[in-house]
Amino acid sequence: MKKKRIMLIGPKKSGKSYIAAKLNDCEGSLRKAADIIYGKNTIYVPSAYIENTWMYSQVIAVSQDAACILIIVDKKQKNDEYSFGFAKVFNKDTYGVITNADYEEDETKVIAKLKYIGAAEPYFRIEKNLSEGIEELKSYLLSKYKL
């Protein structure tokens, strides 16, 4: 049986690689790649897989190796990166992660976006420097999924 991992999905520059490095107990962040990367505790999905809807089928197939899925939304980004109900295609727990959570923009828009996507609560908030909130996310996921 394959080891289950946490799948990370998010747009460019949303903090995916940093979050993956922290969940994998590595320093720094992951080297950028065009392919899906299996880490110690994570499955890193490059942003191209959500930017191109024809690649959704690959993401859905790889999600079978995931214990849960993190949908990352950057509070600073204004684009709609995800399709309506995107998170509902997975048969795994799918959580929302808000990066740049301390940005002065009203958070109700980001919460509405996560609900539009279909990500389940609790929503995790990670602050601008990406260090605040990461430990809470990590301890929640590692204890719940026993990775």
C-alpha positions as CSV (number, residue, x, y, z in Angstrom):
1,M,0.0,0.0,0.0
2,K,1.3,3.5,-0.9
3,K,2.0,6.0,1.7
4,K,-0.7,8.7,1.8
5,R,0.4,12.3,1.5
6,I,-1.0,15.8,1.7
7,M,-1.8,17.2,-1.8
8,L,-1.1,20.9,-2.3
9,I,-2.9,22.8,-5.0
10,G,-2.5,26.5,-5.6
11,P,-1.7,29.3,-8.1
12,K,1.8,30.7,-8.9
13,K,3.5,32.5,-6.0
14,S,0.8,31.4,-3.5
15,G,3.3,29.8,-1.0
16,K,2.8,26.2,-2.1
17,S,6.5,25.3,-2.2
18,Y,7.2,26.8,1.2
19,I,4.2,25.0,2.8
20,A,5.4,21.7,1.2
21,A,8.9,22.2,2.5
22,K,7.6,22.8,6.0
23,L,5.3,19.8,5.9
24,N,8.3,17.7,4.6
25,D,10.6,19.0,7.4
26,C,12.9,20.6,4.9
27,E,14.6,24.0,5.0
28,G,13.8,26.7,2.4
29,S,11.3,25.8,-0.3
30,L,11.0,23.3,-3.1
31,R,12.8,23.7,-6.4
32,K,10.2,24.7,-9.0
33,A,9.2,22.0,-11.5
34,A,6.7,21.5,-14.2
35,D,5.8,18.0,-12.9
36,I,4.0,16.8,-9.8
37,I,6.5,16.2,-7.0
38,Y,6.1,13.5,-4.4
39,G,7.7,14.6,-1.1
40,K,8.1,12.9,2.2
41,N,4.6,14.0,3.3
42,T,3.3,16.0,0.4
43,I,2.2,15.8,-3.3
44,Y,3.1,19.2,-4.9
45,V,0.9,20.1,-7.9
46,P,2.4,22.9,-10.1
47,S,0.1,25.8,-10.9
48,A,-0.1,24.8,-14.5
49,Y,-2.4,22.0,-13.5
50,I,-5.1,24.3,-12.3
51,E,-4.5,27.0,-14.9
52,N,-5.4,24.5,-17.6
53,T,-8.7,22.8,-17.1
54,W,-7.7,19.9,-19.4
55,M,-5.1,18.9,-16.8
56,Y,-7.7,18.4,-14.1
57,S,-8.0,14.7,-14.9
58,Q,-4.3,14.2,-14.0
59,V,-4.8,16.0,-10.7
60,I,-7.9,13.9,-9.9
61,A,-5.9,10.7,-10.7
62,V,-3.0,11.7,-8.5
63,S,-5.3,12.6,-5.7
64,Q,-5.9,8.9,-5.1
65,D,-2.5,8.9,-3.4
66,A,-3.5,11.7,-1.1
67,A,-4.8,11.6,2.5
68,C,-6.2,15.1,2.1
69,I,-6.0,18.1,-0.2
70,L,-5.1,21.7,0.6
71,I,-6.5,24.3,-1.8
72,I,-4.4,27.4,-1.4
73,V,-5.7,30.9,-2.0
74,D,-3.5,34.0,-1.8
75,K,-5.3,36.9,-0.3
76,K,-3.3,39.3,-2.4
77,Q,-4.2,37.7,-5.7
78,K,-7.4,38.9,-7.5
79,N,-7.6,36.2,-10.1
80,D,-10.1,33.4,-10.0
81,E,-7.8,30.5,-10.4
82,Y,-10.3,27.7,-9.7
83,S,-13.5,26.6,-11.3
84,F,-16.8,26.5,-9.4
85,G,-16.9,23.4,-7.2
86,F,-13.3,22.4,-8.0
87,A,-12.8,20.9,-4.6
88,K,-15.9,18.7,-4.9
89,V,-14.3,16.5,-7.5
90,F,-12.1,14.9,-4.9
91,N,-13.2,12.1,-2.6
92,K,-10.8,13.3,0.1
93,D,-11.0,15.9,2.8
94,T,-10.3,19.2,1.1
95,Y,-9.2,22.2,3.2
96,G,-8.8,25.9,2.4
97,V,-5.5,27.6,3.2
98,I,-5.3,31.4,3.0
99,T,-1.8,32.8,2.5
100,N,-0.9,36.4,3.1
101,A,-3.7,36.3,5.7
102,D,-2.4,39.5,7.4
103,Y,-2.9,41.5,4.2
104,E,-5.3,44.4,4.8
105,E,-7.8,43.2,2.2
106,D,-11.2,42.2,3.5
107,E,-11.2,38.5,4.3
108,T,-14.9,37.9,3.4
109,K,-14.0,37.8,-0.3
110,V,-11.4,35.1,0.3
111,I,-13.8,33.0,2.4
112,A,-16.4,33.4,-0.3
113,K,-13.9,32.2,-2.9
114,L,-13.1,29.1,-0.8
115,K,-16.8,28.3,-0.4
116,Y,-17.2,28.9,-4.2
117,I,-14.4,26.4,-4.8
118,G,-16.0,23.9,-2.3
119,A,-13.1,23.7,0.2
120,A,-14.2,22.6,3.6
121,E,-13.6,24.4,6.9
122,P,-11.5,24.8,9.0
123,Y,-9.7,27.4,6.9
124,F,-6.1,27.8,7.8
125,R,-4.5,31.3,7.8
126,I,-0.8,31.7,7.0
127,E,0.6,35.2,7.4
128,K,2.8,37.2,4.9
129,N,6.2,35.9,6.1
130,L,4.7,32.4,5.8
131,S,5.8,31.5,9.3
132,E,2.7,32.4,11.3
133,G,0.1,29.7,11.1
134,I,2.3,27.0,9.4
135,E,2.8,25.2,12.7
136,E,-0.9,25.0,13.5
137,L,-1.6,23.7,10.0
138,K,1.2,21.1,10.2
139,S,0.2,19.8,13.7
140,Y,-3.4,19.6,12.6
141,L,-2.7,17.6,9.5
142,L,0.1,15.4,10.8
143,S,-2.0,14.4,13.9
144,K,-5.2,13.9,12.0
145,Y,-3.7,11.9,9.1
146,K,-0.8,10.2,11.0
147,L,1.7,10.8,8.3
